[in-house]
Amino acid sequence: MPARDFNAQTSASPSPGSRYMIQRDDTLWQVAEQARPAGVSVHQTMLDIQRLNPNAFINGNINQIKAGYIIYLPDSGDISSADLDAALAE
């Protein structure tokens, strides 16, 4: 079994700028909705979660996040898409 970087710095629930371990029934939408920084859309947060954690997705598919994987959640400074329209277009 691969080693997982799980320790006290991992958040029990998704929050901006934290690390979180994906649970079995989590969806990226749910995680992004809880972890989005103020003034940022769920779509922007989803794209940056995928950008920061490319190996957390099966075949790079944004709809197939791996349970048990530790992901880094973006804070407001990590958001790369300029606005909601750009995030939706991507």
Disulfide bonds with the S-S distance in Angstrom:
none
